[in-house]
Amino acid sequence: MPMIRLTAPTGSLSEEGRTTVQRNLAAVLLRWEGAPDTAFFRAQAWSYLVETPEGAQTTAEDDAPRFLVEVTVPQGALSERRKAGLVEEATKTVLSAAGLCPDDALRVWVLVHEQPDGTWGAGGAVIRYADLVAMAKGERTDA
C-alpha cells in the first residue's frame, strides 16, 4: 500500500522531470520499503503529482518553489535506516526533476506517514501488514 505524493508549484519541474518524477519516486519508495520488484507490487505503489497554481505556495522569506513529498506506508514497513534512505533519495529525485542542486535540498520536505495496521483496505477488504509481507515472500497471492 505504499503511496507517494509530490506537491509542486506549476512550472517548477523540468519538462523531462515532470514526465519521469512520479515513476522515479514510486521506485524509490518500493526500493526503501524492501518490496519485491514485481509487476504486482509496482502496480500497488501509487504515485501522485499535485501541481499548485502560481502564487499558491510561498514562505515568509521568498517565492522560490518548495516541494512537499508525502509518503504513506504500513506501520512497521520502514526502519529508521530505511526512512533516512527514503528521505535522502526522494529529495535527490525531486531536486533532479526540478533542475536544482544539492544546495537547494531544504526546499524539499519529505513527510513519512505510517498507516496503523488494520486501517487500510483494498479490493473491498482490510489489508494488514502481515498480509503484505506474506505476499512479498510469495506465501500469499491474494489480498
Secondary structure as the mmCIF struct_conf table of DSSP 4:
data_model
#
loop_
_struct_conf.conf_type_id
_struct_conf.id
_struct_conf.beg_label_comp_id
_struct_conf.beg_label_asym_id
_struct_conf.beg_label_seq_id
_struct_conf.end_label_comp_id
_struct_conf.end_label_asym_id
_struct_conf.end_label_seq_id
STRN STRN1 MET A 3 PRO A 9
TURN_TY1_P TURN_TY1_P1 THR A 10 GLY A 11
BEND BEND1 LEU A 13 LEU A 13
HELX_RH_AL_P HELX_RH_AL_P1 GLU A 15 GLU A 33
TURN_TY1_P TURN_TY1_P2 GLY A 34 GLY A 34
BEND BEND2 THR A 38 THR A 38
HELX_RH_AL_P HELX_RH_AL_P2 ALA A 39 GLN A 44
STRN STRN2 TRP A 46 THR A 52
HELX_LH_PP_P HELX_LH_PP_P1 PRO A 53 PRO A 53
TURN_TY1_P TURN_TY1_P3 GLU A 54 GLY A 55
BEND BEND3 ALA A 56 ALA A 56
BEND BEND4 ALA A 60 GLU A 61
STRN STRN3 PHE A 67 PRO A 74
TURN_TY1_P TURN_TY1_P4 GLN A 75 GLY A 76
BEND BEND5 ALA A 77 ALA A 77
HELX_RH_AL_P HELX_RH_AL_P3 GLU A 80 ALA A 98
TURN_TY1_P TURN_TY1_P5 GLY A 99 GLY A 99
HELX_RH_3T_P HELX_RH_3T_P1 PRO A 102 ARG A 107
STRN STRN4 VAL A 108 GLN A 115
HELX_LH_PP_P HELX_LH_PP_P2 PRO A 116 PRO A 116
TURN_TY1_P TURN_TY1_P6 ASP A 117 GLY A 118
STRN STRN5 GLY A 121 ALA A 122
TURN_TY1_P TURN_TY1_P7 GLY A 123 GLY A 124
STRN STRN6 ALA A 125 VAL A 126
HELX_RH_AL_P HELX_RH_AL_P4 TYR A 129 ALA A 136
TURN_TY1_P TURN_TY1_P8 LYS A 137 GLY A 138
BEND BEND6 GLU A 139 GLU A 139
BEND BEND7 THR A 141 THR A 141
#
